[in-house]
Amino acid sequence: MASARKTLFTGSITFVAGLALWLFGLDEEIFIFTPSKIGVILMVVGGLEFMYGIYKSVRGDDEAY
């Protein structure tokens, strides 16, 4: 299992990437998708992953199984 610190890091990076897509992709439209909608999805996933990392750090689930 991934450590809590790694989960916090990847969650925050995913959130920031989604935020960048949402902020700078509002006027763009690519053939299949719009970057702003993908950015919102990435922000939700990144936020959930970040909260899971907080949960893991509080609970202390850094042991390998």
N, C-alpha and C positions, 0 to 999 in steps of 0.2 A: 504494500500500500504506500501511497505517496505521503510524505510528511505534511504536517499542517502548514509549515512555512511555504512549501512548494505549492500547495493548494491555494493559499492566500495570494501568492505571487501570480500564478496563472489566472486566477479569478480577476485580479485587479488589471492585469494586462488585457484580458478579454473585454473587460468593461471599458477600458480606455480606448481600445480599438473600435468598439461599438459606438462609443461617444463620438469619436472622430468621424466615423461613417455617417452618423446621424447629423452632426453639425455641418459637415462639408458636402454631404451628398443629397441635400434637399432639392437642389435644382437639377440634378442629374437623373437620367433614366437610361438604363442599359436594356437591351433587347428583352431579357427574361425577368429581371428583377430591378428594384430600386434600392440603391445603397442605404437610404434612410431607414427603410423597413428592416433590412438586414442588420443595420446598426442597432435598432431597438431590440431585436432578438438577441444580438450579442450582448447588449447591456443587461438584459434579463438573465441570460445564462451566466455571464460573468459575475453578476451580483449574487446569484444563487450559489455559485462555486465559492465566492469569497465568504459568504455566510457559513457554508459548510466547513471552510478552513477555520473560521472562528470557532465553530462547534468542536472541531477536532482538537484545536489547541486548548480549549477549556476542558474538554473531556480527557485529553491526554492519550489519544489513540496513535501515538507514534511508534508503537511496537510493531515489528514484522510478524506476520502469521505464518 
